[in-house]
């Protein structure tokens, strides 16, 4: 059984209520599970406990407010449910290695310097990533230091001069498959979207040495459209023993913008169902409707 839809539903609930009181019991109740069962499936799907997820999302949002608003530190702390500024500072230092005040001062200066020198992150080389697709020249990719899920930045792909939904681009990487031959591989991460009039999502493809596609999924059967807050998505594919290359990334069809953050790969067992899209058409036993009467 795949718990992904349930986890996505509850992450959406969490994101909408980060400034409210959130307990494991209340989130589990929203999901319709006991807190013990929900704790297990959330950690299995997302890689951290629900409580840890709530904590670091509050801290990430706090970091954004520190850099891009003049809100007092104590007000930010109270807004995100910390009882005192001291408890907020302890949690903040765990993730950013600086107390909130120093983070605002040091990182704020760096942010201003970037703006003053007008660095165009979309046109800078982005280590490891390439821009591809049917119309890559109509899109831009880059790093966003204001919108992120965790840490200090996310990657983004956005339309610039797109004319139709038939156009798409992808921000992608590829690597050798040899370490994963005969195994089942899961790609997971977080995506946020804005004004997507086609669709967006993760994709992953496994090719052999001749470039033939062995396994593929682009989330076209569970597309992300319109505006959506950060949520967790995954792709699971088998890597056959004759595989040579694994390619992956995020795609954007049509207009809009998509952000991605915290991507990871892990080997999973056969109890985790694959999301492979069967691109082959069913072969009939005999020809049919030869007189076009049906």
GUMAR-973304 format. One record per residue (C-alpha): x, y, z. Coordinates in Angstrom, 1 decimal. Each point is the difference from the previous one (the first is absolute). Example, Ala and Ser with C-alpha at 12.3 -4.5 7.8 and 13.67 -1.06 7.14 Angstrom:
<pts>
{pt {12.3; -4.5; 7.8}}
{pt {1.4; 3.4; -0.7}}
</pts>
This chain:
<pts>
{pt {0.0; 0.0; 0.0}}
{pt {1.2; 3.5; -0.9}}
{pt {-0.4; 2.6; 2.8}}
{pt {1.2; 2.9; -2.2}}
{pt {-3.5; 1.6; -0.5}}
{pt {-0.6; -0.1; 3.7}}
{pt {3.4; 1.5; 0.8}}
{pt {-0.5; 2.7; -2.6}}
{pt {-3.5; 0.8; 1.4}}
{pt {1.4; 0.4; 3.6}}
{pt {3.1; 2.0; -1.2}}
{pt {-2.4; 2.4; -1.7}}
{pt {-1.9; 0.2; 3.4}}
{pt {3.3; 0.6; 1.9}}
{pt {1.1; 2.7; -2.5}}
{pt {-3.3; 1.9; 0.4}}
{pt {0.2; -0.1; 3.8}}
{pt {3.7; 0.5; 0.9}}
{pt {-0.9; 3.0; 2.1}}
{pt {-2.6; -1.9; 1.9}}
{pt {0.4; -2.7; 2.7}}
{pt {0.9; -3.3; -1.7}}
{pt {0.5; -3.2; 1.9}}
{pt {0.7; -3.5; -1.3}}
{pt {-3.4; -1.0; 1.4}}
{pt {-1.9; 2.8; -1.9}}
{pt {1.8; -0.7; -3.3}}
{pt {-0.5; -3.8; 0.3}}
{pt {-3.7; 0.6; 0.8}}
{pt {-0.3; 2.2; -3.2}}
{pt {1.6; -2.9; -2.0}}
{pt {-2.3; -2.5; 1.6}}
{pt {2.7; -2.1; 1.7}}
{pt {1.2; -0.7; 3.5}}
{pt {2.9; 2.1; 0.9}}
{pt {2.4; -3.0; 0.2}}
{pt {-1.0; -1.3; -3.5}}
{pt {0.2; 3.5; -1.5}}
{pt {3.4; 0.6; 1.6}}
{pt {1.3; -3.1; -1.7}}
{pt {-1.4; 0.7; -3.5}}
{pt {1.0; 3.7; 0.0}}
{pt {3.6; -0.8; 1.0}}
{pt {0.1; -2.7; -2.6}}
{pt {-1.3; 2.2; -2.8}}
{pt {1.7; 3.3; 0.8}}
{pt {3.1; -1.1; 1.8}}
{pt {-0.6; 2.0; 3.2}}
{pt {-2.7; -0.2; 2.7}}
{pt {-3.0; 2.2; -0.3}}
{pt {1.1; 2.0; 3.1}}
{pt {3.4; 0.6; -1.5}}
{pt {-1.6; 1.1; -3.3}}
{pt {-2.2; 2.5; 1.7}}
{pt {2.9; 1.4; 1.9}}
{pt {2.3; 0.5; -2.9}}
{pt {-2.7; 1.5; -2.2}}
{pt {-0.7; 2.5; 2.7}}
{pt {3.7; 0.8; 0.3}}
{pt {0.3; 0.3; -3.8}}
{pt {-2.9; 2.4; -0.2}}
{pt {1.5; 2.0; 2.9}}
{pt {3.3; 0.3; -1.8}}
{pt {-1.9; 1.5; -3.0}}
{pt {-1.7; 2.5; 2.2}}
{pt {3.3; 1.0; 1.7}}
{pt {1.5; 0.8; -3.4}}
{pt {-2.9; 1.6; -1.9}}
{pt {-2.1; 1.7; 2.8}}
{pt {0.7; 2.3; 2.9}}
{pt {-2.1; -2.1; 2.4}}
{pt {1.5; -0.2; 3.5}}
{pt {1.6; -3.3; 0.9}}
{pt {-2.3; -0.6; 3.0}}
{pt {-3.0; 0.6; -2.2}}
{pt {1.2; -2.5; -2.6}}
{pt {0.7; -2.5; 2.8}}
{pt {-3.5; 0.4; 1.5}}
{pt {-1.7; -0.1; -3.4}}
{pt {1.5; -3.5; -0.6}}
{pt {-0.9; -1.4; 3.4}}
{pt {3.2; 0.4; 2.0}}
{pt {-0.7; 1.0; 3.6}}
{pt {3.1; 2.1; 0.4}}
{pt {2.7; 1.7; -2.1}}
{pt {2.6; -2.3; 1.7}}
{pt {-1.7; -3.2; -1.2}}
{pt {-0.4; 1.4; -3.5}}
{pt {3.8; 0.9; 0.0}}
{pt {1.0; -3.5; 1.1}}
{pt {-2.1; -1.6; -2.8}}
{pt {1.2; 2.6; -2.6}}
{pt {3.6; -0.6; 0.8}}
{pt {-0.5; -3.8; -0.5}}
{pt {-0.8; 0.6; -3.7}}
{pt {2.0; 3.1; -0.9}}
{pt {2.9; 0.0; 2.4}}
{pt {-0.7; 3.6; 0.9}}
{pt {-2.4; 1.7; 2.4}}
{pt {-2.8; 1.8; -1.7}}
{pt {1.4; 3.5; 0.5}}
{pt {3.4; -0.8; -1.5}}
{pt {-1.6; -1.9; -2.8}}
{pt {-2.1; 3.1; -0.9}}
{pt {3.1; 2.2; 0.1}}
{pt {2.4; -2.2; -1.9}}
{pt {-2.3; -1.6; -2.5}}
{pt {-1.9; 3.2; -0.5}}
{pt {3.2; 1.8; -1.1}}
{pt {0.8; -2.8; -2.5}}
{pt {-3.6; 0.3; -1.4}}
{pt {0.4; 3.7; -0.5}}
{pt {3.4; -0.5; -1.7}}
{pt {-1.6; -2.4; -2.4}}
{pt {-2.7; 2.5; -0.8}}
{pt {2.4; 2.9; -0.4}}
{pt {2.3; -1.9; -2.4}}
{pt {-3.1; -1.2; -1.9}}
{pt {1.1; -3.6; -0.3}}
{pt {-2.2; -1.8; -2.4}}
{pt {-0.2; -3.5; 1.6}}
{pt {-2.1; -1.3; -3.0}}
{pt {2.9; 0.6; -2.4}}
{pt {2.8; -1.3; 2.3}}
{pt {1.2; -3.5; -0.4}}
{pt {-1.8; -2.2; 2.5}}
{pt {2.3; -2.8; 1.2}}
{pt {-1.2; -3.4; -1.2}}
{pt {-3.2; 1.2; -1.7}}
{pt {-0.8; 0.5; -3.7}}
{pt {-3.0; 1.6; -1.7}}
{pt {-1.6; -2.1; -2.6}}
{pt {-3.4; -0.8; -1.6}}
{pt {-1.9; 0.9; -3.2}}
{pt {0.4; 3.7; 0.5}}
{pt {2.7; 0.6; 2.6}}
{pt {0.7; 3.5; -1.3}}
{pt {-3.5; 1.1; 1.1}}
{pt {0.7; -0.9; 3.7}}
{pt {2.5; 0.9; 2.7}}
{pt {1.5; -2.0; 2.8}}
{pt {1.8; 1.2; 3.1}}
{pt {0.4; 0.2; 3.7}}
{pt {-2.6; 1.8; 2.2}}
{pt {1.3; 1.1; 3.4}}
{pt {-3.3; 1.5; 1.1}}
{pt {-2.3; -3.0; -0.7}}
{pt {1.3; -3.3; 1.5}}
{pt {-1.3; -3.0; 1.9}}
{pt {3.0; -0.5; 2.2}}
{pt {3.5; 1.5; 0.3}}
{pt {0.7; 3.2; -1.9}}
{pt {-1.0; -0.6; -3.7}}
{pt {-2.0; -2.0; -2.5}}
{pt {0.2; -0.6; -3.7}}
{pt {-2.6; 1.4; -2.3}}
{pt {-1.2; -0.3; -3.6}}
{pt {-2.2; 2.7; -1.5}}
{pt {-1.5; 0.9; -3.3}}
{pt {1.1; 3.3; -1.7}}
{pt {-1.2; 0.1; -3.6}}
{pt {-2.2; -3.1; -0.2}}
{pt {-2.7; 0.1; -2.7}}
{pt {-1.9; -3.2; 0.6}}
{pt {-0.6; -2.9; 2.5}}
{pt {1.6; -2.3; -2.6}}
{pt {3.4; 1.5; 0.9}}
{pt {1.9; -1.4; 3.0}}
{pt {3.4; 0.2; 1.6}}
{pt {1.9; -2.0; 2.6}}
{pt {2.6; 0.7; 2.6}}
{pt {1.9; -3.3; 0.0}}
{pt {3.0; -2.1; 0.8}}
{pt {1.1; -3.5; -1.0}}
{pt {2.4; -2.5; 1.5}}
{pt {1.3; -3.6; -0.5}}
{pt {-2.3; -2.8; 1.0}}
{pt {2.6; -2.6; 0.9}}
{pt {-0.3; 0.4; 3.8}}
{pt {-3.7; -0.7; -0.2}}
{pt {-0.2; -2.9; -2.5}}
{pt {-2.8; -2.5; 1.0}}
{pt {-1.3; 2.3; 2.7}}
{pt {-3.0; 2.2; 0.6}}
{pt {0.7; 3.7; 0.3}}
{pt {-2.1; 2.7; 1.5}}
{pt {0.4; 3.7; -0.8}}
{pt {-1.8; 2.3; 2.4}}
{pt {0.0; 3.7; 0.9}}
{pt {-2.2; 3.1; 0.4}}
{pt {-1.7; 2.1; -2.6}}
{pt {-1.8; 3.3; 0.0}}
{pt {-1.8; 1.5; -3.0}}
{pt {-1.5; 3.3; -1.1}}
{pt {-2.3; 0.9; -3.0}}
{pt {0.7; -3.3; -1.8}}
{pt {-2.5; -0.3; -2.9}}
{pt {1.4; -3.2; -1.3}}
{pt {1.5; -2.3; 2.6}}
{pt {3.2; -0.6; 1.9}}
{pt {1.6; -2.7; 2.0}}
{pt {3.1; -2.2; 0.6}}
{pt {1.0; -2.4; -2.7}}
{pt {2.5; -2.9; -0.2}}
{pt {1.1; -2.2; -2.9}}
{pt {2.2; -3.1; -0.2}}
{pt {1.7; -0.7; -3.3}}
{pt {2.1; -2.8; -1.4}}
{pt {3.3; 0.6; -1.8}}
{pt {-1.8; 0.5; -3.4}}
{pt {-2.1; 2.8; 1.5}}
{pt {-3.2; -2.1; 0.1}}
{pt {-2.4; 0.8; 2.9}}
{pt {-0.3; -2.9; 2.5}}
{pt {-1.9; 1.8; 2.7}}
{pt {-1.7; 3.4; 0.1}}
{pt {-2.3; 2.2; 2.1}}
{pt {-0.7; 3.7; -0.3}}
{pt {-3.0; 0.3; 2.3}}
{pt {-2.3; 0.6; -2.9}}
{pt {-2.6; -2.3; 1.7}}
{pt {0.2; 2.2; 3.2}}
{pt {0.9; 3.4; -1.3}}
{pt {0.6; 3.2; 2.0}}
{pt {-1.8; 3.0; -1.4}}
{pt {-0.9; 3.6; 0.9}}
{pt {1.3; 1.2; 3.4}}
{pt {1.1; -2.5; 2.6}}
{pt {2.0; 0.4; 3.2}}
{pt {3.0; -2.2; 0.8}}
{pt {-0.9; -3.7; 0.1}}
{pt {1.8; -3.3; -0.2}}
{pt {0.1; -2.1; -3.2}}
{pt {1.8; -3.1; -1.1}}
{pt {0.7; -2.2; -3.0}}
{pt {1.0; -3.7; 0.3}}
{pt {1.5; -1.9; -2.9}}
{pt {1.8; -3.4; -0.4}}
{pt {3.5; 0.2; -1.4}}
{pt {0.3; -3.1; -2.3}}
{pt {3.4; -1.7; -0.2}}
{pt {0.6; 1.3; -3.6}}
{pt {-0.5; 3.6; 1.1}}
{pt {2.7; 2.6; -0.8}}
{pt {-1.3; 3.5; 0.8}}
{pt {-2.4; 1.4; 2.6}}
{pt {-1.4; 3.5; -0.8}}
{pt {-2.2; 2.1; 2.2}}
{pt {-1.2; 3.5; 0.7}}
{pt {-3.0; 2.2; 0.2}}
{pt {-2.1; 0.9; -3.1}}
{pt {-2.3; 2.9; -0.7}}
{pt {-2.5; -0.2; -2.9}}
{pt {-1.5; 3.4; -1.1}}
{pt {0.2; 3.1; 2.1}}
{pt {0.7; 0.5; 3.7}}
{pt {2.7; -0.7; 2.5}}
{pt {1.1; -3.0; 2.0}}
{pt {2.4; -0.3; 2.9}}
{pt {1.7; -3.1; 1.3}}
{pt {2.0; -0.7; 3.1}}
{pt {1.5; -2.9; 2.1}}
{pt {0.2; -2.6; -2.7}}
{pt {1.3; -3.4; 1.0}}
{pt {0.5; -3.5; -1.3}}
{pt {-0.4; -3.2; 1.9}}
{pt {-0.2; -3.7; -0.7}}
{pt {-3.3; -1.6; 0.9}}
{pt {-1.3; -3.6; 0.1}}
{pt {-2.8; -1.6; -2.0}}
{pt {-2.6; 1.0; 2.6}}
{pt {0.3; 3.6; -1.4}}
{pt {-2.1; 0.0; -3.2}}
{pt {1.6; 1.5; -3.1}}
{pt {-1.5; 3.0; -1.8}}
{pt {1.3; -1.1; -3.4}}
{pt {-2.3; 1.2; -2.9}}
{pt {-0.5; -2.8; -2.5}}
{pt {0.6; 1.7; -3.3}}
{pt {-0.6; -3.1; -2.1}}
{pt {-3.4; -0.6; -1.5}}
{pt {-1.8; -3.3; 0.6}}
{pt {0.6; -2.4; -2.8}}
{pt {-3.2; -1.6; -1.3}}
{pt {-0.3; -3.7; -0.7}}
{pt {-1.7; 0.7; -3.4}}
{pt {-0.8; 3.0; -2.2}}
{pt {-3.4; 1.6; 0.8}}
{pt {-2.6; 2.3; -1.7}}
{pt {1.4; -0.5; -3.5}}
{pt {-3.3; 1.1; -1.6}}
{pt {-0.3; 3.1; 2.3}}
{pt {-3.5; -1.1; 1.1}}
{pt {0.6; 0.1; 3.7}}
</pts>
